[in-house]
Amino acid sequence: MERMKTSINLLPWKYRRARLMGRRAMQWSALWSAVAIGTLAAYLAEFHRHRAAGNRLAELQAQYEPIAQLAAEIQSLQARQEELAWREAVLRRLEDPRPALSLLGLISASARQCGGGLRVEKLTLQATEAPESKAESGTPTSTPPSLAFATLKGIAVDSRTAARFVLDLQQTGAFDRVELKEAMEQAAQGRTLYTYCVECSY
C-alpha cells in the first residue's frame, strides 16, 4: 500500500529553483575555491623553488668569478711562458759559441801544420739539439747546450798526414771530439793519395 504524502511544498517553483541553484552554486564555488587554492599553493611553491634556485645560481656564479679570473691569468701566463721559451730557443740557435770564421781559421792552421801534404776540400757545419736531461721526477732540470758538428773532407798524401791533421785538431782544444771517420787510398794522376773524412763535435 503506497504511503501518502503528509506535507506539500507550497513555495512557488521559481523560488524553489532559485534556492536550488543557489545551493548548487555554493557547492561548486567551494569546489572551485579548493581547486584554486591548491593551484595557487602549487604555483607559490614552484615560484619559491625557482627563486631559491636563481639565488643559488647567482651565489655560485659569484663564487666562480674569481676562479675564472685566475684560470684566465694562468692561461695568459702559460702563453707568455711559451712565447718566452720560443724566443729563448731562437736566440740559442742564433748564438754560435764558435763562429764559422773561427772554426775555419783553426782548421786552416791545422792543415798548414801538415806541410802542404793535406788539403781540405769540403767543410760542412751542422747543429743538432741535444735532449734535455731529466731528474727522477721526470721534469727537465737544465737545458744542455746545442751540439754542433763540423765534417771535413779532403785529400792527403798518406794516412800519416791525415792522422797528424786529426791530432792537430785535437790539440787546439776547440773541439770536444775529433774522429777520423774514413781514410781510403785512391790513385790519381799516377800517384797514390788518401781521401779522408774527419768529424769534429763542439
Phi and psi restraints in degrees (value plus and minus 20) as a CYANA .aco file:
   2 GLU   PHI     -88.9   -48.9
   2 GLU   PSI     125.7   165.7
   3 ARG   PHI    -104.6   -64.6
   3 ARG   PSI     113.1   153.1
   4 MET   PHI    -106.1   -66.1
   4 MET   PSI     121.2   161.2
   5 LYS   PHI     -88.8   -48.8
   5 LYS   PSI     116.6   156.6
   6 THR   PHI    -125.6   -85.6
   6 THR   PSI     -25.8    14.2
   7 SER   PHI    -157.4  -117.4
   7 SER   PSI     129.8   169.8
   8 ILE   PHI    -151.4  -111.4
   8 ILE   PSI     109.7   149.7
   9 ASN   PHI    -102.0   -62.0
   9 ASN   PSI      89.4   129.4
  10 LEU   PHI    -113.8   -73.8
  10 LEU   PSI     -15.7    24.3
  11 LEU   PHI     -88.8   -48.8
  11 LEU   PSI     127.2   167.2
  12 PRO   PHI     -82.7   -42.7
  12 PRO   PSI     130.8   170.8
  13 TRP   PHI     -83.3   -43.3
  13 TRP   PSI     -60.1   -20.1
  14 LYS   PHI     -81.1   -41.1
  14 LYS   PSI     -60.4   -20.4
  15 TYR   PHI     -85.5   -45.5
  15 TYR   PSI     -65.1   -25.1
  16 ARG   PHI     -83.8   -43.8
  16 ARG   PSI     -59.2   -19.2
  17 ARG   PHI     -84.8   -44.8
  17 ARG   PSI     -58.3   -18.3
  18 ALA   PHI     -84.6   -44.6
  18 ALA   PSI     -62.1   -22.1
  19 ARG   PHI     -85.5   -45.5
  19 ARG   PSI     -59.7   -19.7
  20 LEU   PHI     -82.5   -42.5
  20 LEU   PSI     -65.2   -25.2
  21 MET   PHI     -85.4   -45.4
  21 MET   PSI     -54.5   -14.5
  22 GLY   PHI     -84.8   -44.8
  22 GLY   PSI     -62.2   -22.2
  23 ARG   PHI     -84.5   -44.5
  23 ARG   PSI     -61.6   -21.6
  24 ARG   PHI     -85.2   -45.2
  24 ARG   PSI     -58.6   -18.6
  25 ALA   PHI     -84.0   -44.0
  25 ALA   PSI     -60.0   -20.0
  26 MET   PHI     -86.0   -46.0
  26 MET   PSI     -59.5   -19.5
  27 GLN   PHI     -83.9   -43.9
  27 GLN   PSI     -68.0   -28.0
  28 TRP   PHI     -87.2   -47.2
  28 TRP   PSI     -54.2   -14.2
  29 SER   PHI     -83.1   -43.1
  29 SER   PSI     -61.3   -21.3
  30 ALA   PHI     -83.0   -43.0
  30 ALA   PSI     -62.0   -22.0
  31 LEU   PHI     -84.2   -44.2
  31 LEU   PSI     -68.1   -28.1
  32 TRP   PHI     -88.0   -48.0
  32 TRP   PSI     -50.3   -10.3
  33 SER   PHI     -85.4   -45.4
  33 SER   PSI     -61.3   -21.3
  34 ALA   PHI     -83.4   -43.4
  34 ALA   PSI     -63.0   -23.0
  35 VAL   PHI     -83.2   -43.2
  35 VAL   PSI     -63.0   -23.0
  36 ALA   PHI     -84.5   -44.5
  36 ALA   PSI     -62.0   -22.0
  37 ILE   PHI     -83.5   -43.5
  37 ILE   PSI     -62.5   -22.5
  38 GLY   PHI     -83.2   -43.2
  38 GLY   PSI     -62.8   -22.8
  39 THR   PHI     -84.2   -44.2
  39 THR   PSI     -62.8   -22.8
  40 LEU   PHI     -83.8   -43.8
  40 LEU   PSI     -59.3   -19.3
  41 ALA   PHI     -83.8   -43.8
  41 ALA   PSI     -63.1   -23.1
  42 ALA   PHI     -84.2   -44.2
  42 ALA   PSI     -61.2   -21.2
  43 TYR   PHI     -83.3   -43.3
  43 TYR   PSI     -63.9   -23.9
  44 LEU   PHI     -83.9   -43.9
  44 LEU   PSI     -60.0   -20.0
  45 ALA   PHI     -83.1   -43.1
  45 ALA   PSI     -64.3   -24.3
  46 GLU   PHI     -86.0   -46.0
  46 GLU   PSI     -58.0   -18.0
  47 PHE   PHI     -82.4   -42.4
  47 PHE   PSI     -66.1   -26.1
  48 HIS   PHI     -85.1   -45.1
  48 HIS   PSI     -55.1   -15.1
  49 ARG   PHI     -86.4   -46.4
  49 ARG   PSI     -64.5   -24.5
  50 HIS   PHI     -85.6   -45.6
  50 HIS   PSI     -58.1   -18.1
  51 ARG   PHI     -85.1   -45.1
  51 ARG   PSI     -61.9   -21.9
  52 ALA   PHI     -85.3   -45.3
  52 ALA   PSI     -59.6   -19.6
  53 ALA   PHI     -85.1   -45.1
  53 ALA   PSI     -59.9   -19.9
  54 GLY   PHI     -84.3   -44.3
  54 GLY   PSI     -60.8   -20.8
  55 ASN   PHI     -84.6   -44.6
  55 ASN   PSI     -58.9   -18.9
  56 ARG   PHI     -86.7   -46.7
  56 ARG   PSI     -59.7   -19.7
  57 LEU   PHI     -83.0   -43.0
  57 LEU   PSI     -63.4   -23.4
  58 ALA   PHI     -83.3   -43.3
  58 ALA   PSI     -57.8   -17.8
  59 GLU   PHI     -85.3   -45.3
  59 GLU   PSI     -64.0   -24.0
  60 LEU   PHI     -85.5   -45.5
  60 LEU   PSI     -58.8   -18.8
  61 GLN   PHI     -84.2   -44.2
  61 GLN   PSI     -58.9   -18.9
  62 ALA   PHI     -85.5   -45.5
  62 ALA   PSI     -55.8   -15.8
  63 GLN   PHI     -92.5   -52.5
  63 GLN   PSI     -52.5   -12.5
  64 TYR   PHI     -99.6   -59.6
  64 TYR   PSI     -43.4    -3.4
  65 GLU   PHI     -76.6   -36.6
  65 GLU   PSI     -66.6   -26.6
  66 PRO   PHI     -82.1   -42.1
  66 PRO   PSI     -55.6   -15.6
  67 ILE   PHI     -86.0   -46.0
  67 ILE   PSI     -61.0   -21.0
  68 ALA   PHI     -84.1   -44.1
  68 ALA   PSI     -60.1   -20.1
  69 GLN   PHI     -84.2   -44.2
  69 GLN   PSI     -61.1   -21.1
  70 LEU   PHI     -84.7   -44.7
  70 LEU   PSI     -60.8   -20.8
  71 ALA   PHI     -82.8   -42.8
  71 ALA   PSI     -60.2   -20.2
  72 ALA   PHI     -84.5   -44.5
  72 ALA   PSI     -60.0   -20.0
  73 GLU   PHI     -85.7   -45.7
  73 GLU   PSI     -59.0   -19.0
  74 ILE   PHI     -83.8   -43.8
  74 ILE   PSI     -64.0   -24.0
  75 GLN   PHI     -82.0   -42.0
  75 GLN   PSI     -59.9   -19.9
  76 SER   PHI     -84.5   -44.5
  76 SER   PSI     -61.9   -21.9
  77 LEU   PHI     -86.3   -46.3
  77 LEU   PSI     -58.8   -18.8
  78 GLN   PHI     -83.7   -43.7
  78 GLN   PSI     -62.4   -22.4
  79 ALA   PHI     -83.2   -43.2
  79 ALA   PSI     -60.4   -20.4
  80 ARG   PHI     -85.6   -45.6
  80 ARG   PSI     -59.4   -19.4
  81 GLN   PHI     -84.5   -44.5
  81 GLN   PSI     -62.4   -22.4
  82 GLU   PHI     -83.4   -43.4
  82 GLU   PSI     -59.2   -19.2
  83 GLU   PHI     -84.6   -44.6
  83 GLU   PSI     -63.3   -23.3
  84 LEU   PHI     -85.8   -45.8
  84 LEU   PSI     -58.8   -18.8
  85 ALA   PHI     -84.1   -44.1
  85 ALA   PSI     -59.7   -19.7
  86 TRP   PHI     -84.0   -44.0
  86 TRP   PSI     -64.0   -24.0
  87 ARG   PHI     -84.3   -44.3
  87 ARG   PSI     -59.4   -19.4
  88 GLU   PHI     -83.1   -43.1
  88 GLU   PSI     -60.3   -20.3
  89 ALA   PHI     -83.9   -43.9
  89 ALA   PSI     -60.0   -20.0
  90 VAL   PHI     -84.2   -44.2
  90 VAL   PSI     -65.1   -25.1
  91 LEU   PHI     -84.4   -44.4
  91 LEU   PSI     -56.5   -16.5
  92 ARG   PHI     -86.2   -46.2
  92 ARG   PSI     -56.3   -16.3
  93 ARG   PHI     -90.6   -50.6
  93 ARG   PSI     -55.5   -15.5
  94 LEU   PHI     -94.0   -54.0
  94 LEU   PSI     -45.2    -5.2
  95 GLU   PHI     -99.2   -59.2
  95 GLU   PSI      99.8   139.8
  96 ASP   PHI    -133.9   -93.9
  96 ASP   PSI      88.5   128.5
  97 PRO   PHI     -82.9   -42.9
  97 PRO   PSI     -46.3    -6.3
  98 ARG   PHI    -151.7  -111.7
  98 ARG   PSI      77.5   117.5
  99 PRO   PHI     -77.8   -37.8
  99 PRO   PSI     137.4   177.4
 100 ALA   PHI     -80.1   -40.1
 100 ALA   PSI     -55.5   -15.5
 101 LEU   PHI     -84.9   -44.9
 101 LEU   PSI     -57.6   -17.6
 102 SER   PHI     -85.1   -45.1
 102 SER   PSI     -63.4   -23.4
 103 LEU   PHI     -82.6   -42.6
 103 LEU   PSI     -62.0   -22.0
 104 LEU   PHI     -81.4   -41.4
 104 LEU   PSI     -58.4   -18.4
 105 GLY   PHI     -85.5   -45.5
 105 GLY   PSI     -62.9   -22.9
 106 LEU   PHI     -84.6   -44.6
 106 LEU   PSI     -61.9   -21.9
 107 ILE   PHI     -87.3   -47.3
 107 ILE   PSI     -60.3   -20.3
 108 SER   PHI     -83.8   -43.8
 108 SER   PSI     -59.8   -19.8
 109 ALA   PHI     -84.5   -44.5
 109 ALA   PSI     -61.7   -21.7
 110 SER   PHI     -86.7   -46.7
 110 SER   PSI     -56.8   -16.8
 111 ALA   PHI     -86.0   -46.0
 111 ALA   PSI     -56.9   -16.9
 112 ARG   PHI     -86.1   -46.1
 112 ARG   PSI     -47.4    -7.4
 113 GLN   PHI     -85.3   -45.3
 113 GLN   PSI     -35.9     4.1
 114 CYS   PHI    -105.4   -65.4
 114 CYS   PSI     -15.4    24.6
 115 GLY   PHI      44.6    84.6
 115 GLY   PSI      13.7    53.7
 116 GLY   PHI      62.2   102.2
 116 GLY   PSI     -14.9    25.1
 117 GLY   PHI    -110.3   -70.3
 117 GLY   PSI     -13.1    26.9
 118 LEU   PHI    -165.5  -125.5
 118 LEU   PSI     123.4   163.4
 119 ARG   PHI    -154.4  -114.4
 119 ARG   PSI     112.9   152.9
 120 VAL   PHI    -113.7   -73.7
 120 VAL   PSI      99.2   139.2
 121 GLU   PHI    -121.8   -81.8
 121 GLU   PSI     -44.4    -4.4
 122 LYS   PHI    -167.2  -127.2
 122 LYS   PSI     112.2   152.2
 123 LEU   PHI    -145.3  -105.3
 123 LEU   PSI     103.9   143.9
 124 THR   PHI    -143.0  -103.0
 124 THR   PSI     108.0   148.0
 125 LEU   PHI    -127.5   -87.5
 125 LEU   PSI     116.7   156.7
 126 GLN   PHI    -163.4  -123.4
 126 GLN   PSI     112.9   152.9
 127 ALA   PHI    -135.1   -95.1
 127 ALA   PSI     113.3   153.3
 128 THR   PHI    -148.6  -108.6
 128 THR   PSI     124.5   164.5
 129 GLU   PHI    -104.8   -64.8
 129 GLU   PSI     103.9   143.9
 130 ALA   PHI     -96.9   -56.9
 130 ALA   PSI     128.7   168.7
 131 PRO   PHI     -87.3   -47.3
 131 PRO   PSI     129.9   169.9
 132 GLU   PHI     -93.6   -53.6
 132 GLU   PSI     119.6   159.6
 133 SER   PHI     -98.2   -58.2
 133 SER   PSI     117.1   157.1
 134 LYS   PHI    -141.0  -101.0
 134 LYS   PSI     127.3   167.3
 135 ALA   PHI    -100.3   -60.3
 135 ALA   PSI    -199.6  -159.6
 136 GLU   PHI     -82.4   -42.4
 136 GLU   PSI     -49.7    -9.7
 137 SER   PHI     -91.7   -51.7
 137 SER   PSI     -32.7     7.3
 138 GLY   PHI      72.8   112.8
 138 GLY   PSI     -19.8    20.2
 139 THR   PHI    -115.3   -75.3
 139 THR   PSI     122.8   162.8
 140 PRO   PHI     -81.9   -41.9
 140 PRO   PSI     113.5   153.5
 141 THR   PHI    -119.2   -79.2
 141 THR   PSI     -53.5   -13.5
 142 SER   PHI    -177.7  -137.7
 142 SER   PSI     138.4   178.4
 143 THR   PHI    -125.2   -85.2
 143 THR   PSI      89.0   129.0
 144 PRO   PHI     -89.8   -49.8
 144 PRO   PSI     137.1   177.1
 145 PRO   PHI     -87.4   -47.4
 145 PRO   PSI     138.0   178.0
 146 SER   PHI     -87.4   -47.4
 146 SER   PSI     125.0   165.0
 147 LEU   PHI    -114.1   -74.1
 147 LEU   PSI     114.1   154.1
 148 ALA   PHI    -142.7  -102.7
 148 ALA   PSI     127.9   167.9
 149 PHE   PHI    -146.2  -106.2
 149 PHE   PSI     120.0   160.0
 150 ALA   PHI    -139.0   -99.0
 150 ALA   PSI     101.6   141.6
 151 THR   PHI    -128.3   -88.3
 151 THR   PSI     103.9   143.9
 152 LEU   PHI    -133.3   -93.3
 152 LEU   PSI     110.7   150.7
 153 LYS   PHI    -150.1  -110.1
 153 LYS   PSI     122.2   162.2
 154 GLY   PHI    -198.3  -158.3
 154 GLY   PSI    -178.9  -138.9
 155 ILE   PHI    -148.8  -108.8
 155 ILE   PSI     132.2   172.2
 156 ALA   PHI    -157.7  -117.7
 156 ALA   PSI     137.4   177.4
 157 VAL   PHI     -91.0   -51.0
 157 VAL   PSI     -47.5    -7.5
 158 ASP   PHI    -178.4  -138.4
 158 ASP   PSI     154.3   194.3
 159 SER   PHI     -89.5   -49.5
 159 SER   PSI     -49.8    -9.8
 160 ARG   PHI     -85.8   -45.8
 160 ARG   PSI     -58.4   -18.4
 161 THR   PHI     -85.5   -45.5
 161 THR   PSI     -60.0   -20.0
 162 ALA   PHI     -84.0   -44.0
 162 ALA   PSI     -60.2   -20.2
 163 ALA   PHI     -85.8   -45.8
 163 ALA   PSI     -57.3   -17.3
 164 ARG   PHI     -85.7   -45.7
 164 ARG   PSI     -58.6   -18.6
 165 PHE   PHI     -80.7   -40.7
 165 PHE   PSI     -63.6   -23.6
 166 VAL   PHI     -82.6   -42.6
 166 VAL   PSI     -62.2   -22.2
 167 LEU   PHI     -84.0   -44.0
 167 LEU   PSI     -61.8   -21.8
 168 ASP   PHI     -83.2   -43.2
 168 ASP   PSI     -58.9   -18.9
 169 LEU   PHI     -84.4   -44.4
 169 LEU   PSI     -59.3   -19.3
 170 GLN   PHI     -84.6   -44.6
 170 GLN   PSI     -57.2   -17.2
 171 GLN   PHI     -94.4   -54.4
 171 GLN   PSI     -33.5     6.5
 172 THR   PHI     -88.4   -48.4
 172 THR   PSI     -43.4    -3.4
 173 GLY   PHI      53.1    93.1
 173 GLY   PSI     -14.2    25.8
 174 ALA   PHI    -106.9   -66.9
 174 ALA   PSI     -32.3     7.7
 175 PHE   PHI    -139.6   -99.6
 175 PHE   PSI     125.5   165.5
 176 ASP   PHI     -96.6   -56.6
 176 ASP   PSI     -52.6   -12.6
 177 ARG   PHI    -171.1  -131.1
 177 ARG   PSI     116.1   156.1
 178 VAL   PHI    -148.6  -108.6
 178 VAL   PSI     101.4   141.4
 179 GLU   PHI    -154.0  -114.0
 179 GLU   PSI     111.8   151.8
 180 LEU   PHI    -102.1   -62.1
 180 LEU   PSI      85.3   125.3
 181 LYS   PHI    -102.7   -62.7
 181 LYS   PSI     -47.5    -7.5
 182 GLU   PHI    -177.3  -137.3
 182 GLU   PSI     118.6   158.6
 183 ALA   PHI    -168.4  -128.4
 183 ALA   PSI      89.0   129.0
 184 MET   PHI    -143.9  -103.9
 184 MET   PSI     118.9   158.9
 185 GLU   PHI     -97.0   -57.0
 185 GLU   PSI     119.2   159.2
 186 GLN   PHI    -167.2  -127.2
 186 GLN   PSI     113.3   153.3
 187 ALA   PHI    -110.4   -70.4
 187 ALA   PSI     109.1   149.1
 188 ALA   PHI    -168.7  -128.7
 188 ALA   PSI     107.0   147.0
 189 GLN   PHI      35.2    75.2
 189 GLN   PSI      23.4    63.4
 190 GLY   PHI      56.1    96.1
 190 GLY   PSI      -9.9    30.1
 191 ARG   PHI    -156.5  -116.5
 191 ARG   PSI     142.1   182.1
 192 THR   PHI    -118.3   -78.3
 192 THR   PSI     106.1   146.1
 193 LEU   PHI    -144.1  -104.1
 193 LEU   PSI     150.2   190.2
 194 TYR   PHI    -144.0  -104.0
 194 TYR   PSI     106.2   146.2
 195 THR   PHI    -111.4   -71.4
 195 THR   PSI     119.3   159.3
 196 TYR   PHI    -151.9  -111.9
 196 TYR   PSI     141.4   181.4
 197 CYS   PHI    -161.4  -121.4
 197 CYS   PSI      98.6   138.6
 198 VAL   PHI    -137.1   -97.1
 198 VAL   PSI     114.7   154.7
 199 GLU   PHI    -135.8   -95.8
 199 GLU   PSI     107.8   147.8
 200 CYS   PHI    -140.0  -100.0
 200 CYS   PSI     112.0   152.0
 201 SER   PHI    -133.0   -93.0
 201 SER   PSI     124.1   164.1
